[in-house]
Amino acid sequence: QVQLVESGGGLVQPGGSLRLSCVASASGISIHTMGWYRQAPGKEREMVATITRFGTVDYGDSAKGRFTVSRDNTKNTMYLQMNNLKPEDTARYYCASRRAGLSLFDTWGQGTQVTVPS
C-alpha cells in the first residue's frame, strides 16, 4: 500500500515562490509516475505536473514556464517548485501516484493548501 504526504503549502504574495514536497511510503511497491494536481473551490481538478520514475515530465498549461517538478527516487519524494505565483494559483494541491502497469493514478494524498491573495 502506498501513502502520500504533502507539505510546503502556505500563504504567499503574488510573485512569490513555494516548494511543495510529497513523500511516498511505498514499501516493496514500485511507483512509476507521480503527479501534482490542484483544485480550487468551485472548479474541476486539474493536472499541474507529472513525472515518471525515469524523469519524463509533463506540465499543465497553467504550470508551464513557472513551475518545475522533480523527483528523488532514493527518497521516494517528489517536489514542485512554484515561481511567480499568481492569485489564480490558489488551490489545494494534491500529490498522486501510479504504480507500474496502471493507467490511472491510484493513490492520492490529503493535499496542501496554497493561497495567493489578490
Residue pairs with C-beta under 8 A, 6 or more apart in sequence:
1 29
2 24
2 25
2 26
2 29
2 31
2 97
2 99
2 106
2 107
3 24
3 25
3 26
3 107
4 22
4 23
4 24
4 25
4 95
4 96
4 97
4 107
4 108
4 109
5 22
5 23
5 25
5 95
5 109
5 110
6 20
6 21
6 22
6 93
6 94
6 95
6 109
6 110
6 111
6 112
7 20
7 21
7 22
7 23
7 112
8 18
8 19
8 20
8 21
8 112
9 18
9 20
9 93
9 112
9 113
9 114
9 115
10 18
10 113
10 114
10 115
11 115
11 116
11 117
12 18
12 85
12 114
12 115
12 116
13 116
13 117
14 85
14 86
14 87
14 116
14 117
14 118
15 84
15 85
16 85
16 116
17 81
17 82
17 83
17 84
17 85
18 82
18 85
18 114
19 79
19 80
19 81
19 82
20 36
20 79
20 80
20 82
20 93
20 95
20 112
20 114
21 77
21 78
21 79
22 34
22 36
22 77
22 78
22 79
22 80
22 95
22 109
23 75
23 76
23 77
24 31
24 34
24 76
24 77
24 78
24 95
24 97
25 76
26 76
26 97
29 99
30 53
30 99
30 100
31 53
31 76
31 97
31 98
31 99
31 100
32 52
32 53
32 98
32 99
32 100
32 101
32 102
33 50
33 51
33 52
33 53
33 97
33 98
33 105
34 50
34 51
34 71
34 78
34 95
34 96
34 97
34 98
35 47
35 48
35 49
35 50
35 51
35 95
35 96
35 97
35 98
35 105
36 47
36 48
36 49
36 50
36 69
36 78
36 80
36 93
36 94
36 95
36 96
37 45
37 46
37 47
37 48
37 93
37 94
37 96
38 45
38 46
38 48
38 89
38 91
38 92
38 93
38 94
38 114
39 45
39 46
39 91
39 92
39 94
40 90
40 91
40 92
43 91
45 94
46 60
46 62
47 58
47 60
48 59
48 60
48 62
48 63
48 67
48 69
48 80
48 93
49 57
49 58
49 59
49 60
49 63
49 67
49 69
49 80
50 57
50 58
50 69
51 57
51 58
51 69
51 70
51 71
51 78
53 71
53 73
55 71
57 69
59 67
59 69
62 88
62 89
66 82
66 83
66 84
66 85
67 80
67 81
67 82
67 83
68 80
68 81
68 83
69 78
69 79
69 80
69 81
70 78
70 79
70 81
71 77
71 78
71 79
72 78
72 79
78 95
80 93
82 89
82 114
85 114
85 116
86 116
87 116
87 117
87 118
88 116
89 114
89 116
90 114
90 115
90 116
90 117
91 113
91 114
92 111
92 112
92 113
92 114
93 111
93 112
93 113
93 114
94 108
94 109
94 110
94 111
95 108
95 109
95 111
96 105
96 107
96 108
96 109
97 105
97 106
97 107
98 104
98 105
98 106
98 107
99 106
